[in-house]
Amino acid sequence: MTINHHPDDATIMAQAAGVLGEGFSLVVAAHMERCPRCLERLAEAEALGGELLAELPAAEMAGAGLGDVWQRIHEAPAAEPPKLRRPSSSDGLPAVLTPYLDGGLASVRWRSLVPGIRQHVLHGIDSGRGSVRLLGIAPGITIPHHTHGGGEMTLILKGSYVDEIGRFQAGDLADLDPSVHHQPVADTGEDCICLIATDERLRFSGMFSRMLQPLIGI
Ligand SMILES: [Zn+2]
C-alpha cells in the first residue's frame, strides 16, 4: 500500500502531546496503524517533547505555543493518544475502531442520506460540535462543495476519491484546516468508505447544498 497523504506536523505533535481532540486522535491513530512513516514521526515528536522538557527552564515552558504543548504532556499523562495496534480485522477496519464497530465494516448499520451517499455516526466520542462518522460514497458520486467551520480529518478505509487537493486512496489521510474548500468525488469501481472527524459543523455552499445540510448534518 502506498500512502501519499499524511497528517501535518502540527497534528502529529499534538497527537504526541495528547492534546488532539478525541475524534481527531482516533483518526490519526487509525492512519498510523498503516503508516510506518507517521508512527516514526510520532516517536520523534514524543522524544522531542521529552528533550524540550529536560532543557527548557520552567518559566519558558509556561509560555504560549510549542513549549506550552509539551508542558501539557508533562502535566496530563492521562491524555495519552490511543494505543497503536495492528489492524485486527481483515475488512479494512482499523483496530482502534473495533470498540465502536466490533462486527467490522460488514456489520455497519448504514443510513442512506441521498442516493449514493450513506453514513454511520460513531457515538461515545468527544468531538466538540463536530462528529466522527463513516461515510460511504458510491463510485462517481460527488460530496457537495463545502468548507469547514473547524478542522476536518478524513481517512480513506476503502476505495478512493479525488478532490481539488489530489487523489486519496486507502490509508491516505486528508488533514484539512478551516480554509479548505473542496468537493470530493468517489472515483473507482467500488464504494469509497471514509472515516471522518470534524470539530465543527461543515458549511455547504450553494442553495442545493444548503438544503442538504440538515439532512446530512455534517
Ligand atoms: Zn502517514
Residues whose N, C-alpha, C, O or C-beta is under 5 A from the ligand:
A	BS01	ZN	H5 H6 P7 C35 R37 C38
